[in-house]
Amino acid sequence: MKTMGFINSHKENENRIALLPCHMKELGKAAGYLFFEQGYGRKLGISDREYEEMGASVAPRGEILHKCNIICDPKAGDAEYLGELREGTTVFGWVHPHVDPDMKALLLERKLKVYAWEEMLENNTQIFYRNNILAGQASVIHGCLSYGMLMEGKKAAVLGRGNTAAGAYKALVSNAALVTVYGRRQEQQFKKEMGRFDIIVNAVLWDPGRRDHIISRDDLKHLKRGALLIDVSCDEHGAIETSHPTAMESPIYMEGGIAHYCLDHSPSLFYRSASEFISEKTALFIKPLVLETEDGVLEGCRVIDGGKMILEESCR
């Protein structure tokens, strides 16, 4: 048996949580091995008592971090506590070890076991795909609102054809924007036409091995004056060369006369809905983790274990 701790993220304005009491009804004895940080669900109006009534325990953050075998944190990859975890601790959340070489080195040095949500697939479908859809929707809505731009009648381009792109497309079309979608094989076509658009949304899952850009710094002068770049992926030195993550209080910056929106955790804007999506899926994997039973999905998303990279090439 393994103990599993749930803690709140300390990332700014990150209010999503991984498990709601309503999704704990089928956990059985596994619920007795779960520990929740004091005040874990407070921002969603959930009391500690509700978790205790489902058979779990409530404990201080420090105790959970130092004693639990498994730490569940949606934004684990941005966590400040990774260096404090005991050697061999399991981390369960969005990690993206390819993004931060220092964080990746730390995970390997501490010999942590990492199950990365971004790698969780079942029948070639991402387990947390609804969060990706929400990322596209939230980024478009918040980006345009923050820039003071109505979408109605605006020409918009969406780069990508995955779940995030689908969310962006849904938000744009429902607000009467005129949308063109470009897939991976249409990058050159987009580059020829990019000067036509008022809104450009990047939802491309970027290959960290690429050294080029879909939109380079030099390309900014070819974009429509006053255009808004919404980089949902917001990988630094990625598809958009001039992108870097922004904070919720100041999500937009100007560069080359072009507005950039690069909030890297936009689903937290709709944290109640996002938490429902996340919790529904998290609950499915608690028994295999706590009871130490085999699970093909978990095995497929084990990216780091015992100081070794397991899925180096797929971590993107």
N, C-alpha and C positions, 0 to 999 in steps of 0.2 A: 504493500500500500504506500502511496505517496501523498503528502499533504500539498494542497494547492492554494496559493494566496492571490487575492485580487486587490490591486491597489490603484489609486487614482493617478493619472498622469500629472506631472508638474509643468508640462508644456503650456504656454500661454493660451488661455481660452480653449483648452482641450477638455471638453465635458462629456465625451462619449465614455460609456462604461461597458464592460464585457459580458455581464450576466445580470439579468433581472430575476427577482423571486418567482415570477410567473412561469419561468422556463426551468424551474428546479424540481418540478413535481415528479418527474420520472427518474430522478437520480438515485433514489433508494439510499443504500448505505454509503454511497460515494459522497453524499452531501455532508456527512459527518467529518469528512477530511478537508472541507473547504473553509478558508479563513478570509474574512473581508475586512478591509481597512475601516476603522471607525469613521462613520459619515460617508461611506462609499457611495450610496445612492442619494445623498441629500439633495443634490441639484435637480434630481428628477422627482423629488418629493417622496423618496423611499426611505423608510426608517431602518436603523440597524435591527430593530426587533423583527422586521419582516424576514430578514435573512436568518435570524435565529429560529424563527418559527418553522423554517424549512429544514432545520437540522444542522445548519452551519454555525460557525463561531465568528465573533467579531473581536478584533485585536488591534493594537497600535501598529502603525506602519512599520516601524523599526523591527518589531518582533516578527512580523510577516516576512520581511526581507531577509532576516538573518536565520529564520528557522524553517520556512517552508521549502519543500523540495522543488516546487514548480511555482513560477511567478507569471501570472497572466496580466498583461498590460497592452491594450491596443497599440499604443505608441511606444512600445518597448525600445525601438531603434533610436528614439530621441531621449531615452531615460538617463538620468544623472547617477543612478545607483548601480549600474552594471559592474563597476569596479569593486563594489562592496559585497557582491553576492559570493556565497561560498563556492568553492571549486566544485563543479559537477551539477550545479543548479540548472534546472530546465527553464528556459524562457519561451513563452507562448504569446505571440502577437505579431504585428507588422514590424519587421526588423530592417530589411533592405541593406544587408551588409556591404553590398557593392558601392553604396553611396558614400560612405565615410570610411576610408582606409584605417583611421585611428580606432574607430569603434570596432571594426572587423578584427583588428589586431588584438584589441582588449578581450573580445569574446573568445578568441583562440587562446590567448594567454591564460585566461581564467578557466579554460577547459569547460566552458558552459555547453549545454545541449540546447540547441535552438530549433524550435519548430516555427517556421516563418509563414504567417498567414498569406502573404503574397504568393506563396508557392503551393497553397492548398487547392488541389484540383480533384474533381470527381467527374468522370466521363468527359474529360477535357474542358470542364467548366469550372471557373473559380468559385470556391465555396462562398466567398464574401463578395460576389459580383454585385449585389445590390448596393453595397457601399461605394463601389466604383461608379455605378450609375449616378448615385447621389452626388459624388464628387463633381461629375460633369455638370449636373443641374445646379448645384450650389455655387460653383465657381462662376458660371454664366450669370446667374441671378445677382450674386453679390458683386461681381466685377462690374456689371453694367450699372447697378445701383450706386456703387462707390464712385463711379466715373460720371454719374449723372446722365446716363444715356438710356433713352428708351430704345427697345429693340425693334419696335414696329417700323417696317419699311427699310430697315438697315440691311445692307448686304453683309453676309457672314460666311466665313469659311471654317469648316471643322476638319482638322487634320487627324486622321485615324478612323478606324471602323470597329473598335472594341466597345466594351461596356461603358467606359468613361465617355467616349465619343457619342454613344447613344444617348447618354444623359444630357450632354451638352446640346445635341440636336433637338431633343425633346423640349428643353427650356427655350431654345431659340424659336422653334416653329410655333410653340404654344403662345409666344409673344409676338407673332406675326413678322419675324425676321425672314429674309430671303436667303436660304441656306444652300451652300454647295459643300459636299463632303469629298475629301480627297483621301484615298487609301495609300498604302506604302508605295505602290507602283506609280503613283501619280504625283510624286514630289516635284518632279521637273515641270509638270503641267501647272501645279500650284505656283511655283516660282515665276512662271510667265504671267500669271494672272493675279498675283498677290496685291498689286496696286489698286485693285477694284474694291477691296473690302473695307468696311467700317469696323468690323469685329473679326478677329482671327483667334480661333481656339485651338491650342495644341493639346491633343489627347493621345499622343503617340507614346507607346511603351519603348523607351529609347534603349538602344544597344550601347552599353558603356564602352564597348570596344571601338565605336565609331569616333572619328576625330573631326568630322565635318559637321555642318549644321543645316537644318532646313531653312532657317532664317538667320543669316549672319549679321554681325554688326553693320557691315557695309550695306546690307539689304534694307536697313531701316529707312534710308533716304528714298527708296523706291516705293515705300508704303504710302497709303493715303494719309494726308495730313490730318492729325487728330484721331487716327485709328487706335483701337484698343486691342492689345495682345493679351489674351487670357491663357496663361500657361498652366494648365491643370497639373501636368506632370512635374513642372518646375524643377527639372534636373539641371543643376549648374553645369555649364559647358555642354549642354545637351542639344535638343532640337532647336532651341532658340538661344543663340550665343549670349545675348544680353540679359538672360533671366537669372534671378537669384531669389530665394524665398523671402516672403514679406510677412509682417505680423498683421493680426486681425484689425488692430487699431489704425494701421496705416498700410492697407493692402496694395496700394498703387504707387508707382514711382514713374517718373518721366525719363526717357533716355532717347536721344536722337529725335526728339519731337514726337515720340510714340509712347502712349501710356502702356505700362506693363502691370498686369495683375498676376501675382505669383504666390498666392496663399497655399501652403503645402498641406493643410488639413481642413479644407473647406467643408467636408461633411459634418464637422463639429458645429457648424452654424445651425444645423438641424439635428442637434444631438439627441433629442428624444426619438425621432424616427430612426436615426442611425443606430442608437443603442438597441432598439427593438430588432433591427436586422441582425446586428452583431450577436446579440444574446441568443437568438433563435439558433444560430449556427454553433456558437461556442458550446452550448449545452450538449450538443451531439458528441463532443470529444472529451468531455470530462471523465466519463467512466473509463475509456481506454487509458487516459493519462493517469488517473488516480489508482485504478485497479491494475494497471500495468498489463493490459491485454493488447493483443496485436490489432493494428488498424492500418489498412493500406494507405489511406489518405494521409495520416500522420507520418508514416514512413516516407511517403513521397515528398513531404515538406521539411524533412530534417536536414537543414542546411549546414549545421555545424555540430560536431559531437566530439568530445574528448580532445580538443585542441586540433581538430582536423576539419577542413572544408569537405562537405559531402556533395553539395550541389553547386559548385562554383560557377559553372557555365550558365545555369538556369536562373541565377539570382539577379534578375533584372525586371 
